[in-house]
Amino acid sequence: GNLAEMLFMLLLEHGVLVMRPSIVRHMDSVIDMLICSSVVSSLSFLGVIAVDRYITIFYALRYHSIMTLQRAVVTMASVWLASTVSSTVLIIYYRSNTILLCLIGFFLFMLVLMLVLYIHMFALARHHLHSISSQQKPPTAHRGGSLKGA
């Protein structure tokens, strides 16, 4: 994204590409929208991966009935669509404080969502580790691998 924008600007500056200023501004907005969309979609997919792992761990027996191929495709298409629409709005109204607050709120929401899900998964892993170790007859003296296993 950024490399394409830099290459585009270099070609314009050296006269290889000749375009009207309005087209240059439009192309710059499109490139900015693509960069913003890729950032938003990447963060969204990190959240989707965290939710998928959560479902895998906590609903292992029902995972395939919960996460069907159709739901996976709809989820991916929704993330791309929402990322494209939101980044377009962001680029059009980039000077608005409301848009900036929405973007910051989105990043914080995704961060908190991922933290909560991964902490809950880690807590379950630790609980299983303690359950397994308590069922063993002789208590194991070496617990170095405990945290690694969790």
Backbone as CSV, one residue per row, in Angstrom:
resi,resn,N_x,N_y,N_z,CA_x,CA_y,CA_z,C_x,C_y,C_z
1,GLY,0.818,-1.182,0.000,0.000,0.000,0.000,0.862,1.246,0.000
2,ASN,1.697,1.404,1.026,2.554,2.579,1.142,3.588,2.598,0.029
3,LEU,4.111,1.447,-0.351,5.081,1.344,-1.427,4.431,1.747,-2.748
4,ALA,3.199,1.307,-2.981,2.485,1.663,-4.203,2.250,3.165,-4.275
5,GLU,1.898,3.760,-3.140,1.673,5.204,-3.101,2.974,5.951,-3.391
6,MET,4.075,5.507,-2.808,5.357,6.166,-3.034,5.778,6.027,-4.496
7,LEU,5.611,4.846,-5.074,5.950,4.614,-6.474,5.098,5.497,-7.378
8,PHE,3.811,5.583,-7.081,2.878,6.411,-7.826,3.323,7.872,-7.797
9,MET,3.676,8.379,-6.622,4.114,9.771,-6.472,5.447,10.022,-7.179
10,LEU,6.372,9.071,-7.126,7.649,9.223,-7.823,7.453,9.291,-9.327
11,LEU,6.579,8.443,-9.862,6.295,8.465,-11.299,5.668,9.794,-11.712
12,LEU,4.823,10.353,-10.869,4.226,11.653,-11.165,5.270,12.767,-11.133
13,GLU,6.126,12.749,-10.104,7.134,13.800,-9.957,8.138,13.815,-11.105
14,HIS,8.470,12.648,-11.622,9.466,12.561,-12.690,8.842,12.654,-14.089
15,GLY,7.562,12.904,-14.153,6.911,13.112,-15.439,6.588,11.850,-16.215
16,VAL,6.812,10.679,-15.634,6.481,9.431,-16.323,4.958,9.300,-16.449
17,LEU,4.256,9.654,-15.383,2.788,9.687,-15.400,2.349,11.152,-15.450
18,VAL,1.399,11.421,-16.295,0.858,12.776,-16.369,-0.642,12.677,-16.112
19,MET,-1.082,13.321,-15.036,-2.498,13.259,-14.658,-2.941,14.620,-14.151
20,ARG,-4.230,14.835,-14.244,-4.795,16.061,-13.686,-4.738,15.993,-12.162
21,PRO,-4.625,17.144,-11.502,-4.567,17.161,-10.026,-5.783,16.513,-9.364
22,SER,-6.964,16.616,-9.960,-8.153,16.005,-9.352,-8.049,14.476,-9.367
23,ILE,-7.486,13.931,-10.429,-7.311,12.470,-10.511,-6.249,12.022,-9.519
24,VAL,-5.202,12.829,-9.358,-4.142,12.503,-8.392,-4.723,12.466,-6.985
25,ARG,-5.565,13.464,-6.636,-6.190,13.468,-5.303,-7.094,12.250,-5.135
26,HIS,-7.835,11.904,-6.186,-8.721,10.741,-6.119,-7.911,9.454,-5.927
27,MET,-6.817,9.309,-6.681,-5.970,8.113,-6.549,-5.343,8.053,-5.153
28,ASP,-4.947,9.205,-4.618,-4.379,9.245,-3.272,-5.412,8.791,-2.244
29,SER,-6.652,9.223,-2.406,-7.721,8.801,-1.488,-7.981,7.305,-1.592
30,VAL,-7.939,6.774,-2.815,-8.162,5.332,-3.006,-7.052,4.527,-2.339
31,ILE,-5.814,4.972,-2.523,-4.685,4.262,-1.899,-4.784,4.349,-0.378
32,ASP,-5.131,5.530,0.157,-5.308,5.674,1.607,-6.417,4.766,2.116
33,MET,-7.513,4.663,1.342,-8.627,3.794,1.732,-8.186,2.324,1.757
34,LEU,-7.377,1.919,0.775,-6.896,0.537,0.749,-5.993,0.241,1.943
35,ILE,-5.134,1.181,2.292,-4.246,1.000,3.451,-5.075,0.897,4.729
36,CYS,-6.015,1.823,4.888,-6.860,1.830,6.085,-7.701,0.553,6.161
37,SER,-8.240,0.141,5.018,-9.056,-1.077,4.977,-8.239,-2.300,5.362
38,SER,-6.992,-2.356,4.907,-6.169,-3.523,5.250,-5.845,-3.559,6.738
39,VAL,-5.636,-2.384,7.347,-5.361,-2.338,8.788,-6.591,-2.767,9.581
40,VAL,-7.753,-2.217,9.216,-8.995,-2.551,9.928,-9.335,-4.027,9.743
41,SER,-9.197,-4.542,8.515,-9.528,-5.953,8.288,-8.537,-6.872,8.996
42,SER,-7.269,-6.508,9.040,-6.283,-7.335,9.748,-6.620,-7.437,11.228
43,LEU,-6.944,-6.310,11.836,-7.314,-6.319,13.249,-8.608,-7.099,13.464
44,SER,-9.549,-6.948,12.548,-10.810,-7.688,12.655,-10.571,-9.188,12.545
45,PHE,-9.721,-9.586,11.612,-9.447,-11.021,11.468,-8.708,-11.577,12.683
46,LEU,-7.869,-10.770,13.339,-7.255,-11.226,14.594,-8.332,-11.503,15.638
47,GLY,-9.344,-10.644,15.696,-10.471,-10.866,16.602,-11.258,-12.098,16.229
48,VAL,-11.485,-12.311,14.933,-12.219,-13.486,14.457,-11.442,-14.762,14.796
49,ILE,-10.137,-14.726,14.643,-9.305,-15.891,14.982,-9.405,-16.187,16.477
50,ALA,-9.387,-15.149,17.299,-9.510,-15.348,18.751,-10.858,-15.982,19.091
51,VAL,-11.932,-15.512,18.460,-13.263,-16.084,18.706,-13.303,-17.527,18.230
52,ASP,-12.711,-17.802,17.067,-12.675,-19.170,16.545,-11.927,-20.107,17.490
53,ARG,-10.810,-19.664,18.004,-10.052,-20.493,18.959,-10.845,-20.706,20.246
54,TYR,-11.541,-19.667,20.679,-12.371,-19.777,21.875,-13.454,-20.838,21.674
55,ILE,-14.122,-20.782,20.527,-15.165,-21.779,20.220,-14.547,-23.167,20.133
56,THR,-13.364,-23.266,19.536,-12.680,-24.552,19.415,-12.404,-25.160,20.782
57,ILE,-12.007,-24.334,21.735,-11.646,-24.845,23.057,-12.873,-25.101,23.931
58,PHE,-13.802,-24.166,23.980,-14.918,-24.277,24.911,-16.118,-25.035,24.355
59,TYR,-16.196,-25.179,23.050,-17.312,-25.913,22.427,-16.765,-26.921,21.423
60,ALA,-15.743,-27.653,21.846,-15.020,-28.555,20.945,-15.931,-29.579,20.274
61,LEU,-16.863,-30.146,21.018,-17.717,-31.188,20.445,-18.745,-30.633,19.462
62,ARG,-19.098,-29.366,19.620,-20.092,-28.756,18.731,-19.468,-27.811,17.720
63,TYR,-18.140,-27.753,17.657,-17.460,-26.775,16.816,-17.926,-26.827,15.371
64,HIS,-17.995,-28.025,14.794,-18.341,-28.134,13.372,-19.800,-27.782,13.099
65,SER,-20.647,-27.888,14.089,-22.032,-27.450,13.881,-22.161,-25.942,14.102
66,ILE,-21.287,-25.377,14.914,-21.301,-23.923,15.137,-20.604,-23.203,13.987
67,MET,-19.413,-23.640,13.650,-18.621,-22.968,12.624,-18.703,-23.748,11.316
68,THR,-19.789,-23.532,10.603,-19.980,-24.184,9.310,-19.223,-23.418,8.229
69,LEU,-19.092,-24.024,7.074,-18.429,-23.372,5.950,-19.179,-22.094,5.558
70,GLN,-20.496,-22.160,5.586,-21.302,-20.991,5.233,-21.049,-19.837,6.220
71,ARG,-20.998,-20.137,7.509,-20.729,-19.090,8.507,-19.328,-18.525,8.348
72,ALA,-18.374,-19.369,8.023,-17.002,-18.892,7.818,-16.937,-17.947,6.617
73,VAL,-17.595,-18.308,5.535,-17.598,-17.454,4.335,-18.315,-16.138,4.616
74,VAL,-19.468,-16.207,5.303,-20.211,-14.992,5.643,-19.374,-14.095,6.564
75,THR,-18.672,-14.688,7.516,-17.822,-13.919,8.425,-16.709,-13.208,7.659
76,MET,-16.027,-13.941,6.780,-14.944,-13.326,6.007,-15.468,-12.208,5.108
77,ALA,-16.568,-12.461,4.415,-17.135,-11.433,3.539,-17.587,-10.216,4.345
78,SER,-18.155,-10.458,5.517,-18.611,-9.347,6.372,-17.439,-8.499,6.854
79,VAL,-16.348,-9.144,7.224,-15.170,-8.395,7.675,-14.635,-7.532,6.540
80,TRP,-14.520,-8.106,5.334,-14.017,-7.325,4.204,-14.958,-6.182,3.854
81,LEU,-16.254,-6.446,3.849,-17.231,-5.408,3.527,-17.211,-4.294,4.573
82,ALA,-17.257,-4.676,5.845,-17.242,-3.679,6.924,-15.937,-2.881,6.913
83,SER,-14.821,-3.527,6.633,-13.535,-2.833,6.581,-13.502,-1.834,5.432
84,THR,-14.029,-2.227,4.290,-14.044,-1.333,3.130,-14.950,-0.133,3.371
85,VAL,-16.153,-0.395,3.892,-17.097,0.698,4.149,-16.556,1.638,5.219
86,SER,-16.066,1.075,6.323,-15.582,1.928,7.409,-14.355,2.731,6.992
87,SER,-13.456,2.134,6.227,-12.277,2.883,5.800,-12.645,3.960,4.783
88,THR,-13.650,3.707,3.950,-14.113,4.738,3.023,-14.686,5.921,3.792
89,VAL,-15.511,5.640,4.786,-16.074,6.709,5.625,-14.952,7.438,6.367
90,LEU,-13.986,6.664,6.849,-12.864,7.258,7.574,-12.069,8.211,6.693
91,ILE,-11.813,7.837,5.447,-11.035,8.675,4.539,-11.826,9.922,4.143
92,ILE,-13.134,9.768,3.938,-13.961,10.916,3.547,-14.061,11.923,4.687
93,TYR,-14.266,11.429,5.912,-14.462,12.309,7.070,-13.281,12.266,8.032
94,TYR,-12.070,12.176,7.490,-10.898,11.987,8.355,-10.648,13.134,9.318
95,ARG,-11.208,14.304,9.075,-10.984,15.439,9.970,-11.975,15.474,11.130
96,SER,-12.950,14.592,11.112,-13.973,14.574,12.160,-13.451,13.876,13.413
97,ASN,-13.658,14.511,14.564,-13.252,13.897,15.839,-14.076,12.658,16.140
98,THR,-15.333,12.640,15.698,-16.194,11.478,15.926,-15.632,10.245,15.234
99,ILE,-15.173,10.423,14.009,-14.591,9.300,13.261,-13.331,8.809,13.954
100,LEU,-12.513,9.726,14.422,-11.292,9.347,15.137,-11.624,8.591,16.418
101,LEU,-12.625,9.047,17.158,-13.041,8.354,18.382,-13.596,6.967,18.067
102,CYS,-14.343,6.842,16.975,-14.862,5.521,16.573,-13.716,4.570,16.252
103,LEU,-12.707,5.062,15.550,-11.562,4.223,15.204,-10.800,3.790,16.452
104,ILE,-10.562,4.723,17.353,-9.876,4.391,18.610,-10.717,3.413,19.424
105,GLY,-12.034,3.646,19.468,-12.940,2.734,20.172,-12.907,1.333,19.586
106,PHE,-12.862,1.234,18.254,-12.788,-0.069,17.596,-11.508,-0.800,17.981
107,PHE,-10.373,-0.096,17.920,-9.101,-0.721,18.285,-9.109,-1.183,19.742
108,LEU,-9.627,-0.349,20.637,-9.687,-0.731,22.048,-10.627,-1.911,22.262
109,PHE,-11.780,-1.905,21.578,-12.722,-3.017,21.695,-12.069,-4.325,21.252
110,MET,-11.383,-4.303,20.111,-10.745,-5.526,19.614,-9.641,-5.981,20.565
111,LEU,-8.897,-5.049,21.118,-7.843,-5.385,22.068,-8.424,-6.039,23.317
112,VAL,-9.472,-5.440,23.868,-10.111,-5.992,25.073,-10.730,-7.352,24.765
113,LEU,-11.405,-7.484,23.617,-12.014,-8.770,23.234,-10.960,-9.864,23.187
114,MET,-9.853,-9.592,22.499,-8.804,-10.610,22.385,-8.178,-10.925,23.741
115,LEU,-7.931,-9.906,24.549,-7.356,-10.138,25.879,-8.271,-11.004,26.739
116,VAL,-9.557,-10.666,26.762,-10.510,-11.426,27.582,-10.587,-12.877,27.113
117,LEU,-10.693,-13.085,25.802,-10.808,-14.458,25.289,-9.551,-15.266,25.580
118,TYR,-8.375,-14.685,25.307,-7.143,-15.442,25.528,-6.865,-15.671,27.006
119,ILE,-7.212,-14.720,27.863,-7.044,-14.929,29.310,-7.965,-16.052,29.786
120,HIS,-9.204,-16.073,29.281,-10.138,-17.140,29.662,-9.635,-18.499,29.178
121,MET,-9.094,-18.560,27.953,-8.550,-19.821,27.431,-7.338,-20.259,28.248
122,PHE,-6.483,-19.316,28.629,-5.312,-19.639,29.439,-5.733,-20.145,30.814
123,ALA,-6.766,-19.522,31.391,-7.264,-19.960,32.705,-7.801,-21.387,32.626
124,LEU,-8.511,-21.712,31.542,-9.010,-23.082,31.371,-7.848,-24.062,31.241
125,ALA,-6.836,-23.687,30.486,-5.670,-24.567,30.329,-4.984,-24.798,31.670
126,ARG,-4.853,-23.754,32.466,-4.250,-23.907,33.802,-5.117,-24.789,34.693
127,HIS,-6.443,-24.637,34.602,-7.360,-25.462,35.390,-7.206,-26.935,35.007
128,HIS,-7.131,-27.206,33.705,-6.939,-28.591,33.258,-5.590,-29.134,33.727
129,LEU,-4.584,-28.303,33.701,-3.265,-28.721,34.155,-3.299,-29.118,35.628
130,HIS,-3.958,-28.297,36.453,-4.062,-28.612,37.880,-4.915,-29.860,38.108
131,SER,-5.975,-30.031,37.317,-6.815,-31.235,37.438,-6.026,-32.485,37.104
132,ILE,-5.250,-32.421,36.044,-4.446,-33.578,35.625,-3.375,-33.881,36.665
133,SER,-2.706,-32.844,37.161,-1.636,-33.089,38.131,-2.180,-33.579,39.472
134,SER,-3.412,-33.190,39.822,-3.982,-33.657,41.089,-4.442,-35.112,40.990
135,GLN,-4.697,-35.607,39.790,-5.127,-36.990,39.605,-3.956,-37.966,39.613
136,GLN,-2.766,-37.460,39.448,-1.596,-38.333,39.459,-1.298,-38.729,40.897
137,LYS,-0.942,-39.995,41.091,-0.676,-40.507,42.441,0.516,-39.802,43.093
138,PRO,1.723,-39.992,42.572,2.847,-39.264,43.194,2.903,-37.855,42.611
139,PRO,2.912,-36.849,43.474,3.012,-35.479,42.953,4.346,-35.276,42.253
140,THR,4.288,-34.663,41.120,5.516,-34.452,40.356,6.295,-33.297,40.964
141,ALA,7.589,-33.526,41.118,8.447,-32.505,41.716,8.813,-31.439,40.686
142,HIS,8.868,-31.841,39.424,9.282,-30.900,38.382,8.053,-30.251,37.758
143,ARG,7.904,-28.952,37.938,6.759,-28.232,37.381,7.204,-27.220,36.320
144,GLY,8.417,-27.346,35.823,8.935,-26.395,34.842,8.127,-26.379,33.560
145,GLY,7.612,-27.529,33.160,6.847,-27.617,31.926,5.399,-27.222,32.086
146,SER,4.951,-26.937,33.314,3.556,-26.648,33.573,3.077,-25.411,32.810
147,LEU,3.804,-24.347,32.932,3.405,-23.120,32.284,3.548,-23.262,30.767
148,LYS,4.576,-23.953,30.331,4.778,-24.159,28.905,3.621,-24.942,28.299
149,GLY,3.144,-25.960,29.005,2.022,-26.758,28.539,0.723,-25.953,28.490
150,ALA,0.534,-25.095,29.480,-0.672,-24.268,29.519,-0.676,-23.307,28.356
